[in-house]
Amino acid sequence: MKTDASVRGAASYRMELIGLHSLPEVREGNDLAQLVNRAARREGCVLRDGDVVVIAQKVVSKSEGRVVRLSNVKPSTLAISWARAGKAATSKSRGAAAAAKFDPRLIEVVLQESRRVVRMSERALIAETHHGFVCANAGVDQSNIRGKDYVTCLPRDPDGSAQRIARGLKRLTGANVAVIISDTFGRPWRLGLTNVAIGAAGFAAMEDLRGKRDAAGKTLHATILAVADELAGAAGLLMKKSAQVPVVIIRGAQLSRGPEGAKQLIRPAHEDMFR
């Protein structure tokens, strides 16, 4: 059993999650660094060196004008054809209400945001975005946006967005903070959604433990930790769809310096055994 002295002398492995709920409705052109800083101050959480600021993709997309009005979209022949096929297949198995989501205008936006379509199912188009993310509908989303006629698309350069926000927060607060832009992804072999990092700045997004030893003294040969995704997933516990918490501050994370950017987390095509 550990003594009180040994416990007191042990390193602290405690992290704190602080959700910010007082951001206003974000519009194109808004300075997110300024909005985050003001919300943090209002809520009594002044940013410190080493904090991780996790921001929902949706507010970043809104600030960057990545909002599309479907009534302005002219669907291609391919989008119309896929919409018809999807409606027909879905109405047979899941009913007319489920089939209604196969809007050819929405599919056209997904196609424009895609490098390739991996699979079309009754639930969604699984596509590879121009960034290299493989996700449902290429990240095109209708949730948490006012009006039925609007959708948001992923930021064009999420890592660049994270870098700009980190620089803005440094200018406003003097604190060196890390920034993660997170989005909700499904996983091919597990049910349920989880938040992952699509943009990151200010820390090593992965921790390569190959060549190091574990607690039993054995050499690790394949262990690379997706640190940015783990932090995004932790923040996701406070960023529920109906919670209106678009920003979470993680305090106490043990970050490493190293290559930055969530783009590193994309598995190269030659290593993808399921492509």
C-alpha positions in Angstrom: 0.0 0.0 0.0 1.2 3.5 -0.8 1.9 5.8 2.1 0.6 9.3 2.3 4.1 10.6 1.6 4.4 8.5 -1.5 1.0 9.7 -2.8 2.0 13.3 -2.2 5.3 12.8 -4.1 3.7 11.1 -7.1 3.2 13.1 -10.3 -0.2 14.6 -10.8 -2.2 13.0 -13.7 -5.3 15.1 -13.3 -7.1 16.9 -16.2 -10.0 19.3 -16.1 -12.7 19.8 -18.8 -14.3 23.3 -18.9 -17.2 23.8 -21.3 -17.9 27.3 -22.6 -21.6 28.0 -23.3 -21.8 31.7 -23.7 -20.5 32.1 -27.3 -23.0 34.0 -29.4 -24.3 32.7 -32.7 -21.3 32.6 -35.0 -21.5 34.3 -38.4 -19.2 34.6 -41.3 -16.2 36.9 -40.6 -16.4 36.6 -36.8 -13.0 36.5 -35.0 -13.2 33.1 -33.2 -10.2 33.8 -31.0 -11.9 37.0 -29.7 -15.2 35.2 -29.2 -13.5 32.4 -27.3 -11.4 34.7 -25.1 -14.5 36.8 -24.2 -16.5 33.7 -23.3 -13.7 32.3 -21.2 -13.4 35.6 -19.3 -17.2 35.8 -18.8 -17.2 32.3 -17.4 -14.3 32.8 -15.1 -11.8 30.7 -17.0 -8.9 32.9 -18.1 -6.7 30.9 -20.6 -3.3 29.7 -19.3 -0.2 28.4 -20.9 -0.6 24.7 -21.8 -4.4 24.8 -22.1 -6.0 23.0 -25.0 -8.9 24.8 -26.7 -11.2 22.4 -28.5 -13.6 24.1 -30.9 -16.5 22.4 -32.7 -16.0 22.3 -36.5 -19.5 23.8 -37.0 -18.6 27.2 -35.5 -15.3 27.3 -37.4 -17.1 26.6 -40.7 -19.7 29.3 -40.0 -17.0 31.9 -39.3 -15.2 31.0 -42.5 -18.4 31.1 -44.7 -18.5 27.4 -45.3 -22.3 27.5 -45.3 -24.3 26.5 -48.4 -27.9 27.3 -49.2 -29.4 24.3 -51.0 -31.8 26.4 -53.0 -28.8 27.8 -54.8 -27.4 24.4 -55.7 -28.0 22.9 -59.1 -27.7 19.1 -58.9 -25.8 17.3 -61.5 -27.2 14.3 -63.4 -25.2 12.0 -61.2 -26.6 13.6 -58.0 -30.1 13.2 -59.3 -29.5 9.6 -60.3 -28.1 8.7 -56.9 -30.9 10.5 -55.1 -33.5 8.5 -57.0 -31.7 5.2 -56.3 -31.2 6.0 -52.6 -34.9 7.0 -52.2 -36.1 3.9 -53.9 -33.9 1.6 -51.8 -34.6 3.3 -48.6 -38.3 3.7 -49.0 -38.6 -0.1 -49.4 -36.6 -0.9 -46.2 -37.1 2.1 -43.9 -40.1 4.1 -45.2 -40.8 7.4 -47.0 -39.6 9.6 -44.1 -36.1 8.1 -44.2 -36.0 8.3 -48.0 -36.7 12.0 -47.9 -33.1 12.8 -46.9 -31.9 11.8 -50.3 -32.1 15.4 -51.6 -30.2 15.6 -54.9 -29.0 19.1 -54.0 -27.5 17.8 -50.8 -25.8 14.9 -52.7 -24.4 17.5 -55.1 -22.7 19.4 -52.3 -21.3 16.1 -50.9 -19.9 15.2 -54.3 -18.3 18.7 -54.6 -16.7 18.2 -51.2 -15.4 14.7 -52.1 -12.3 13.3 -53.6 -14.0 10.0 -54.1 -17.1 8.2 -52.9 -16.3 5.0 -50.9 -19.9 3.7 -50.5 -23.5 4.8 -50.8 -25.8 3.2 -48.2 -29.3 3.8 -47.0 -27.9 5.9 -44.1 -25.3 8.1 -45.8 -22.7 8.6 -48.5 -19.4 7.5 -47.2 -16.8 9.7 -49.0 -13.2 10.8 -48.8 -13.0 14.5 -48.6 -10.4 16.7 -50.4 -8.5 16.8 -47.0 -8.3 12.9 -47.0 -10.9 12.3 -44.2 -13.2 9.3 -44.8 -16.5 10.1 -43.2 -20.3 10.3 -43.7 -21.4 12.8 -46.4 -17.9 14.2 -46.7 -18.6 16.2 -43.5 -21.6 18.0 -45.0 -24.1 18.5 -42.1 -27.5 20.0 -41.5 -27.5 19.9 -37.7 -27.1 22.9 -35.4 -27.7 25.4 -38.2 -30.7 27.6 -38.6 -33.1 26.9 -41.5 -33.8 23.7 -43.3 -32.3 25.0 -46.5 -28.7 25.3 -45.2 -25.8 22.9 -44.7 -22.3 23.4 -43.5 -19.1 22.0 -45.0 -15.8 21.3 -43.4 -13.2 24.1 -43.2 -11.0 24.1 -46.3 -7.8 23.9 -44.2 -8.6 22.8 -40.7 -5.0 22.8 -39.5 -4.5 26.3 -40.9 -7.7 27.4 -39.1 -6.4 25.9 -35.8 -3.1 27.8 -36.3 -4.8 31.1 -36.9 -7.0 30.7 -33.8 -4.0 29.8 -31.6 -2.1 32.8 -32.9 -5.1 35.0 -32.2 -5.5 33.7 -28.6 -1.7 34.2 -28.0 -2.1 37.8 -29.1 -5.1 38.5 -27.0 -4.1 36.6 -23.8 -0.4 36.1 -23.9 -0.9 32.4 -23.3 0.6 29.7 -25.4 -2.4 27.4 -26.0 -3.0 24.4 -28.2 -6.1 24.4 -30.5 -8.1 21.4 -31.8 -10.9 21.6 -34.3 -13.1 18.6 -33.7 -15.9 16.9 -35.6 -18.1 13.9 -34.9 -17.1 10.8 -36.9 -18.4 7.2 -37.0 -16.1 4.3 -37.0 -16.3 1.3 -39.4 -15.9 -1.5 -36.8 -17.7 0.1 -33.8 -21.2 1.5 -33.2 -21.6 5.1 -32.0 -20.0 8.4 -32.8 -17.0 10.0 -31.2 -15.3 13.4 -31.7 -12.0 13.4 -33.5 -9.5 16.1 -34.4 -9.7 17.4 -38.0 -7.4 20.3 -37.2 -4.7 20.8 -34.6 -2.0 23.3 -33.7 0.4 23.9 -30.8 1.4 20.4 -29.9 2.4 17.0 -31.3 -0.8 15.5 -32.7 0.6 12.0 -32.3 3.0 10.5 -29.8 5.3 7.8 -31.3 6.3 5.4 -28.6 8.1 2.9 -30.9 11.5 2.0 -29.5 10.5 3.0 -26.0 9.8 0.6 -23.1 6.6 -0.1 -21.4 6.1 -0.4 -17.6 7.2 -4.1 -17.8 10.4 -3.1 -19.6 9.4 -4.5 -23.0 10.2 -2.6 -26.1 7.3 -1.1 -28.0 7.3 -1.8 -31.7 3.9 -0.4 -33.1 2.5 2.0 -30.6 1.6 5.4 -31.9 -0.9 7.3 -29.8 -3.5 9.6 -31.6 -3.2 12.3 -28.9 -5.3 14.9 -30.8 -8.1 12.4 -31.3 -8.0 11.4 -27.6 -8.3 15.0 -26.5 -11.1 15.7 -29.0 -12.9 12.6 -27.7 -12.6 13.8 -24.1 -14.0 17.2 -25.0 -16.8 15.6 -26.8 -18.3 14.4 -23.5 -19.3 18.1 -23.0 -20.1 19.0 -26.6 -23.3 17.1 -27.0 -25.6 18.1 -29.9 -28.1 19.8 -27.7 -25.8 21.2 -25.0 -24.8 24.4 -26.9 -21.2 24.0 -25.7 -19.1 24.6 -28.9 -15.8 25.2 -27.0 -14.1 23.1 -24.3 -10.9 24.0 -22.5 -8.8 21.1 -21.4 -6.5 22.0 -18.5 -3.7 19.7 -17.3 -3.0 17.7 -20.4 0.6 16.5 -20.7 1.4 17.6 -24.2 4.6 17.1 -26.2 6.2 19.3 -28.8 6.7 17.9 -32.2 5.1 17.7 -35.7 1.8 19.5 -35.6 -1.4 19.1 -37.5 -4.3 16.6 -37.6 -3.4 15.8 -41.2 -0.8 13.5 -39.8 -3.5 11.3 -38.4 -4.8 10.3 -41.9 -3.6 6.8 -42.7 -1.6 6.8 -46.0 -3.3 4.9 -48.8 -0.5 2.4 -49.1 -1.0 1.4 -45.4 -4.8 1.1 -45.7 -5.6 -2.6 -45.8 -9.3 -1.9 -46.6 -9.1 0.5 -49.4 
